[in-house]
Every structure is written in C-alpha cells, then in structure tokens.
Amino acid sequence: MRCSLKRRSTVPRTLRIAYARLAQETNALSLVETTMEDFRRAHFLEGETLAKACGRLGYEAKGFKRNAELSGFVKATRGAKVEAIPLFSAWAIPGGPLNDDDFSELLDRLRREILACGPLDGVFISLHGALNSYSDPDADATVLESIRETLGPKIPIAATLDLHAQITPAKMATGAFLVGYQTNPHRDHAEVGERAGRLLIRAIRGKISPVVRWRSLPMILGGGTTIDFVPPMRAIFRHLKALERRRHVLSASVFMCNLWNRAVQIGWAVMVITDDDAALADSLVDALAEKVWAVRHQLPPAFSSPEEAIDSARAARLSRTLGTVCFCDTSDVVGAGATGENTHLLRALLSRGAGLLAYVPLRDSESVAQGWGRDGETVVFRLGGKIDPETNPTLTVSAVVVNCVESMTFGRVLVLKVGDVRIVVTERAPLAMRPNFFSDVGLNPWKADIVVVKSFFPFRLFFLPQLRKAIYVKTKGITDLDAAFGLDFDEPIHPRDAVEDWRPTDARRRSARQA
C-alpha cells in the first residue's frame, strides 16, 4: 500500500489535526458485555478536559499513566505549527464484546465531532487493535473506515495500536499509518504517540511519502515469554529499533495479536513503513517476518499448578522476607478480559496455604451486597460462580468482614478474612496489577507472603519495589492460552495446527482486500 500524498513544498499555514481515543481489548470468550458505562467509569475525557489532561502538566490516564499516546501526539505538535483539536478519549478495561448500540453511539459521536471541526488536515487516533462488538469482529477497522469515509480519501490518518493488536486487510485498506508499541510489558505509550504524531505531521507537510508494507503470520503463540527484554523477543525488538535508525525507514512494528479475539484472520503480523521506497519496504518486511516466524516454536513456559505454586512460595523464605511473591492467575487475567471470579486458586490457598499471608482478588457483586456494612461480623458467603459457574464453581466460606470500601473503579469492595487469606471482593472486575489495589483497602503488600494479581505483564512494573518472585499459575479459565484453540479461525494456525510456511496464508489474507 502506498500513500497517495505527493511531495510538495512546506506548507506555511497552521495545520489542523483532530485527536481521539477509542480503545478496549476484547476477550470473545467473556460472558460479560462491555458497555458505554465501562468507558465512563474507567476513562472518558472530552474537549478541553482532554486537552488539559494531555498538556505539559496534565495527567492523561489517572491511575494508570501520566502520559500515554495522546499526550505523546500533543508533544509532537509543539513547535510544529499544528492546532491539535481534542475530540474525546474513551478507554475501557479489557472485557467481553462491546454492546452494539454503544459501539454505534461512539462511532456516531466520532463522526459528528470530526465534522464539527471544519476543515482538517489529518486525524490521530489511539486504538487497541483487538476491539470486538457483538456483531463486528473487527471493530477497530470499522472505526478507521468511519474516519476515512468522513474525511474523504486524501486526508491522512495515523493510529497507534497495542502490541497485541490484530492486523487485518480491512484495517490496512483504510490507508491509515499504523504504529505499534515496542515494549512488553507496555511502557512506551507516550513514545509511540509522539512517533506516530511526527510521522503524520511530516506526511501532511509533504516532507515524506510513506509506503506501508505488512505481512500476516498464521501463529498465535511463540516468542517464549514475549517480554521485550528477554530472549528470544529481545533480539526482534532490538531489530525493530535498528530498522528505524536506517535511512528511509519511518516505522517498524510487530503485532503479537490477542489470542481470544473473534477475528477469523487471527495471527501475528509485521509492518514496515518507508519513505517513498516500496522495494525497501518489501525487502525489510519479508526479512522481519522470517525473524518472527523463526521463534514460533519457542512457546511460553509451562505454568505451575496451584499446589506447585504454593509449595514454591513456601520454600522462598528470603523472597517473602524481603518483599512478596506474586501469583499471576493466568486462567483469570482481568487485564486480558477475564471476569475476575476464579475460585480455583482461592480454594487451593485456603486448603494448602496455612501460615502464608495471601491476598486474593475476587469479583462477586452479590457477596459484596451481602456483607456490606457488616464490619467485624462473621458471615457465610458463597463466593464466585455468579457469572460463569461452569468455569468458576461456587466456594462457600465463613469469613470475617474486615473492611468495606467505596472505589470509583471497582465499586463497593469488601475485605474478608479466612485464616491466613485476605479476600478482596469487588463489585466490578478486579484489575489487580498495582500495589494500591490492595493498599487502598487497608492491606499492605509488603507484609503479604503471596499477592495474587490479575495481569500477565504490567504487574512486573508496578510491583517492582515489592516483587521478589513471580509465579504464573494455571487452573481453568478463559485466559488459558489453549482456550483460544476453540475459536473459529479461517485456516490452520500455529501451534494448534501444523503450519510449515507463513507465506501462503499471508498471500491469501493480503489479497482478500487490497488497499
């Protein structure tokens, strides 16, 4: 695909570029639908409030990051003679598919606000890249298509995407410049926004003529842990940075896809954008695809059973003395769209974890209602099994209600005490990945032997001061890596199926809808 922009002399006038966000990572296996209310609770900013949040002294994503993609874009406009026009920023935590009516409402709002801006030179948008609505398995493509239809064929669009985005022919057909994260755990949100913003501005000014090339790989697992500073992915992410230092290379990205996505053309993808050099882009993207395909057989390490994890934590006396041991509940990762009501790990800690102080998050709005305001009382609760009882069977416990706390993010929260276990029961999905999830309800992570988290990677950054050992634990749930094998794919996919060569699949996918 080649951008239709042609080189021209520097435009002296001020450019007008609108910016927005519509981001959520969807887990197609979740039984909990995502609604507009989820965006409003988690992160919804608009107009001047958004502009202030993305300014020099602002805080773009409270409770998450001071500077994210939109702040990075705004930074790119400073001194570049650009009027950055804020639309809205809607960001929900991962969950089930987005309600169709709410998706339509967000799309309509985006169209209206773009039209209300008057003449624009470009649009910058932050997406996740793995958004599904109930009737649209490629909702991010629909967002880009809507922007393209509103702007017309010649106005440039730039979009930032999560590292776990799903690249599809429909997204590519919009002609948008797509730029992805280069870190896992993700920590370069603002840098990616700034990089994509500068690319967009230079393209509008006619200083570059971007040529985009991509390849689709029929694989959903590989790359070991996929952490960017650990082999084997470390070499690939370093290669991306080396590519971007080359003359005529504007951007290089690897997209590792979301396993539990309803896009039938699922798989990893690679992308290279060059300045007016199609041959170079094709050569580099083919080589990058080969590098990624070469690590497909290096699968994630086997996860521990609850019993193995508890025994390992018990043996790690020094780790528990100097900090804490984090159990990543891989079967119920709220950061990947799980419901947060896994009772399997809690059951094991109650039966096998005597003498180990453990903090365990759990979603159960009915139990919160039952115990609310009953501080100090001993109450019999039937925990879990309210949303997906087949996956998360009910667990009956007799617990002391230690604390009742109101949370803007998690709703009402109970802290229950059962022996050496403290259960943090929330009304909403317990995205436990930061120490303050526990400290805000009166639990000190430094004092815990075991802290259960509901995120695959970000907890490693946020718990860095306390984290002495991380153990990934598998029970049964919708974020098990093999849970995705039951989804419908358009053709064989590694490692569920034997696939020897990526090129036939890539050729079919890219020819399905030419840009």
KATA-V501354 format. One record per residue. N is the residue number from 1. D_FIRST is the distance of its C-alpha to the first C-alpha in Angstrom with 2 decimals. Layout:
n = <N & N>
d_first = <D_FIRST & D_FIRST>
This chain:
n = <1 & 2 & 3 & 4 & 5 & 6 & 7 & 8 & 9 & 10 & 11 & 12 & 13 & 14 & 15 & 16 & 17 & 18 & 19 & 20 & 21 & 22 & 23 & 24 & 25 & 26 & 27 & 28 & 29 & 30 & 31 & 32 & 33 & 34 & 35 & 36 & 37 & 38 & 39 & 40 & 41 & 42 & 43 & 44 & 45 & 46 & 47 & 48 & 49 & 50 & 51 & 52 & 53 & 54 & 55 & 56 & 57 & 58 & 59 & 60 & 61 & 62 & 63 & 64 & 65 & 66 & 67 & 68 & 69 & 70 & 71 & 72 & 73 & 74 & 75 & 76 & 77 & 78 & 79 & 80 & 81 & 82 & 83 & 84 & 85 & 86 & 87 & 88 & 89 & 90 & 91 & 92 & 93 & 94 & 95 & 96 & 97 & 98 & 99 & 100 & 101 & 102 & 103 & 104 & 105 & 106 & 107 & 108 & 109 & 110 & 111 & 112 & 113 & 114 & 115 & 116 & 117 & 118 & 119 & 120 & 121 & 122 & 123 & 124 & 125 & 126 & 127 & 128 & 129 & 130 & 131 & 132 & 133 & 134 & 135 & 136 & 137 & 138 & 139 & 140 & 141 & 142 & 143 & 144 & 145 & 146 & 147 & 148 & 149 & 150 & 151 & 152 & 153 & 154 & 155 & 156 & 157 & 158 & 159 & 160 & 161 & 162 & 163 & 164 & 165 & 166 & 167 & 168 & 169 & 170 & 171 & 172 & 173 & 174 & 175 & 176 & 177 & 178 & 179 & 180 & 181 & 182 & 183 & 184 & 185 & 186 & 187 & 188 & 189 & 190 & 191 & 192 & 193 & 194 & 195 & 196 & 197 & 198 & 199 & 200 & 201 & 202 & 203 & 204 & 205 & 206 & 207 & 208 & 209 & 210 & 211 & 212 & 213 & 214 & 215 & 216 & 217 & 218 & 219 & 220 & 221 & 222 & 223 & 224 & 225 & 226 & 227 & 228 & 229 & 230 & 231 & 232 & 233 & 234 & 235 & 236 & 237 & 238 & 239 & 240 & 241 & 242 & 243 & 244 & 245 & 246 & 247 & 248 & 249 & 250 & 251 & 252 & 253 & 254 & 255 & 256 & 257 & 258 & 259 & 260 & 261 & 262 & 263 & 264 & 265 & 266 & 267 & 268 & 269 & 270 & 271 & 272 & 273 & 274 & 275 & 276 & 277 & 278 & 279 & 280 & 281 & 282 & 283 & 284 & 285 & 286 & 287 & 288 & 289 & 290 & 291 & 292 & 293 & 294 & 295 & 296 & 297 & 298 & 299 & 300 & 301 & 302 & 303 & 304 & 305 & 306 & 307 & 308 & 309 & 310 & 311 & 312 & 313 & 314 & 315 & 316 & 317 & 318 & 319 & 320 & 321 & 322 & 323 & 324 & 325 & 326 & 327 & 328 & 329 & 330 & 331 & 332 & 333 & 334 & 335 & 336 & 337 & 338 & 339 & 340 & 341 & 342 & 343 & 344 & 345 & 346 & 347 & 348 & 349 & 350 & 351 & 352 & 353 & 354 & 355 & 356 & 357 & 358 & 359 & 360 & 361 & 362 & 363 & 364 & 365 & 366 & 367 & 368 & 369 & 370 & 371 & 372 & 373 & 374 & 375 & 376 & 377 & 378 & 379 & 380 & 381 & 382 & 383 & 384 & 385 & 386 & 387 & 388 & 389 & 390 & 391 & 392 & 393 & 394 & 395 & 396 & 397 & 398 & 399 & 400 & 401 & 402 & 403 & 404 & 405 & 406 & 407 & 408 & 409 & 410 & 411 & 412 & 413 & 414 & 415 & 416 & 417 & 418 & 419 & 420 & 421 & 422 & 423 & 424 & 425 & 426 & 427 & 428 & 429 & 430 & 431 & 432 & 433 & 434 & 435 & 436 & 437 & 438 & 439 & 440 & 441 & 442 & 443 & 444 & 445 & 446 & 447 & 448 & 449 & 450 & 451 & 452 & 453 & 454 & 455 & 456 & 457 & 458 & 459 & 460 & 461 & 462 & 463 & 464 & 465 & 466 & 467 & 468 & 469 & 470 & 471 & 472 & 473 & 474 & 475 & 476 & 477 & 478 & 479 & 480 & 481 & 482 & 483 & 484 & 485 & 486 & 487 & 488 & 489 & 490 & 491 & 492 & 493 & 494 & 495 & 496 & 497 & 498 & 499 & 500 & 501 & 502 & 503 & 504 & 505 & 506 & 507 & 508 & 509 & 510 & 511 & 512 & 513 & 514 & 515>
d_first = <0.00 & 3.80 & 6.73 & 9.34 & 12.07 & 14.25 & 16.83 & 20.13 & 23.47 & 24.21 & 24.95 & 28.54 & 28.66 & 28.21 & 24.86 & 25.12 & 22.87 & 23.84 & 23.68 & 24.48 & 24.54 & 24.66 & 24.99 & 26.79 & 26.48 & 27.75 & 29.98 & 30.07 & 33.47 & 35.17 & 37.81 & 37.66 & 35.36 & 33.64 & 34.74 & 34.45 & 37.61 & 35.91 & 33.54 & 36.51 & 38.59 & 36.06 & 34.14 & 33.71 & 33.72 & 33.12 & 33.45 & 35.71 & 36.57 & 32.97 & 32.88 & 36.10 & 34.94 & 31.93 & 34.17 & 35.86 & 38.75 & 37.05 & 36.46 & 33.13 & 33.73 & 37.47 & 38.64 & 35.34 & 33.87 & 34.90 & 31.47 & 28.27 & 24.69 & 25.82 & 28.51 & 26.02 & 23.94 & 27.21 & 28.22 & 25.10 & 26.16 & 29.68 & 30.47 & 27.10 & 28.56 & 26.74 & 28.41 & 27.20 & 28.04 & 28.88 & 28.32 & 29.26 & 28.75 & 29.39 & 29.52 & 31.46 & 32.56 & 31.18 & 32.84 & 32.63 & 30.30 & 30.22 & 32.56 & 30.81 & 32.87 & 32.15 & 28.40 & 28.72 & 30.87 & 28.38 & 25.55 & 27.99 & 29.08 & 25.61 & 25.03 & 28.53 & 28.31 & 25.06 & 26.76 & 29.95 & 28.38 & 28.21 & 25.61 & 22.96 & 20.54 & 18.51 & 18.97 & 19.21 & 19.90 & 21.15 & 20.59 & 21.76 & 19.10 & 21.86 & 23.51 & 25.07 & 27.34 & 29.84 & 27.99 & 24.37 & 23.17 & 19.78 & 21.21 & 18.80 & 16.01 & 18.66 & 19.29 & 15.76 & 15.81 & 19.21 & 18.26 & 15.47 & 18.10 & 20.67 & 18.88 & 17.23 & 13.74 & 13.97 & 15.52 & 13.56 & 14.05 & 14.53 & 15.87 & 17.93 & 18.38 & 21.32 & 21.25 & 22.12 & 19.24 & 17.83 & 14.06 & 13.32 & 10.88 & 12.45 & 11.75 & 8.02 & 8.23 & 9.99 & 7.44 & 10.10 & 10.41 & 12.19 & 15.00 & 17.65 & 21.30 & 22.52 & 26.04 & 27.98 & 30.37 & 28.05 & 29.43 & 26.63 & 25.73 & 26.57 & 24.96 & 21.57 & 22.05 & 23.02 & 20.17 & 17.54 & 19.78 & 19.96 & 16.22 & 16.10 & 19.17 & 18.11 & 14.88 & 17.17 & 19.71 & 17.46 & 18.40 & 14.91 & 11.52 & 9.17 & 6.26 & 5.33 & 6.29 & 8.81 & 11.79 & 14.38 & 18.02 & 20.92 & 23.22 & 24.76 & 27.33 & 27.63 & 27.79 & 31.46 & 32.14 & 28.50 & 30.14 & 28.25 & 31.45 & 32.88 & 32.08 & 29.99 & 27.19 & 28.65 & 27.38 & 23.81 & 23.79 & 25.42 & 22.75 & 20.08 & 22.28 & 22.85 & 19.17 & 18.93 & 21.95 & 20.34 & 19.64 & 16.09 & 15.08 & 14.57 & 14.44 & 14.95 & 15.78 & 17.52 & 18.03 & 21.29 & 21.27 & 24.35 & 26.64 & 28.31 & 25.38 & 25.34 & 21.68 & 22.20 & 18.98 & 20.50 & 19.95 & 18.91 & 15.34 & 14.06 & 11.24 & 10.93 & 9.73 & 11.01 & 12.29 & 11.12 & 11.29 & 8.67 & 11.79 & 13.08 & 10.21 & 10.44 & 14.17 & 14.64 & 12.77 & 14.76 & 17.86 & 17.43 & 17.14 & 20.30 & 22.10 & 21.57 & 22.51 & 25.60 & 27.05 & 26.80 & 30.51 & 31.64 & 32.26 & 33.74 & 37.46 & 39.94 & 41.09 & 44.79 & 46.96 & 48.77 & 51.98 & 50.46 & 48.83 & 52.14 & 54.09 & 51.66 & 51.91 & 55.69 & 55.82 & 53.69 & 56.65 & 55.51 & 52.07 & 53.80 & 56.32 & 53.87 & 51.24 & 49.88 & 48.14 & 45.03 & 44.46 & 40.88 & 41.37 & 38.34 & 39.21 & 39.25 & 36.62 & 36.38 & 33.47 & 31.56 & 32.87 & 36.29 & 39.28 & 41.46 & 44.57 & 44.93 & 48.67 & 48.58 & 48.34 & 50.85 & 53.26 & 53.10 & 53.74 & 56.71 & 58.22 & 57.51 & 56.83 & 60.38 & 60.92 & 57.23 & 56.29 & 52.98 & 50.78 & 48.84 & 46.54 & 46.78 & 45.65 & 48.47 & 49.13 & 52.27 & 53.86 & 53.06 & 54.92 & 57.76 & 58.31 & 57.55 & 60.46 & 62.43 & 62.35 & 64.79 & 65.35 & 64.87 & 62.84 & 61.80 & 58.06 & 56.01 & 52.74 & 49.37 & 48.73 & 48.10 & 44.41 & 43.87 & 47.36 & 46.32 & 44.20 & 46.33 & 49.98 & 52.46 & 54.47 & 57.88 & 59.11 & 62.03 & 60.70 & 62.00 & 60.01 & 59.62 & 57.50 & 55.82 & 53.03 & 50.83 & 47.16 & 44.60 & 41.83 & 43.74 & 46.39 & 49.94 & 50.44 & 53.42 & 54.46 & 56.58 & 58.79 & 59.56 & 61.36 & 59.14 & 55.95 & 54.66 & 52.39 & 50.17 & 49.79 & 47.29 & 46.70 & 42.93 & 40.51 & 41.86 & 38.90 & 41.16 & 39.26 & 41.20 & 44.91 & 45.61 & 44.96 & 48.36 & 50.05 & 49.55 & 51.82 & 54.41 & 53.33 & 53.07 & 50.39 & 52.37 & 55.26 & 53.41 & 53.48 & 50.46 & 47.76 & 45.46 & 41.93 & 39.23 & 36.09 & 34.43 & 33.63 & 34.24 & 38.01 & 38.07 & 37.22 & 39.43 & 42.38 & 42.22 & 45.74 & 47.36 & 45.33 & 47.29 & 45.99 & 43.14 & 43.58 & 41.02 & 43.02 & 42.14 & 44.19 & 42.53 & 39.85 & 36.43 & 34.74 & 36.06 & 33.24 & 34.30 & 34.55 & 30.87 & 31.68 & 33.15 & 29.99 & 28.19 & 25.16 & 23.23 & 24.28 & 26.18 & 25.40 & 26.93 & 29.72 & 31.07 & 30.33 & 30.34 & 26.84 & 26.82 & 23.24 & 19.97 & 17.86 & 19.04 & 18.32 & 14.82 & 14.11 & 15.75 & 14.06 & 10.41 & 11.62 & 13.62 & 11.32 & 8.13 & 5.81>
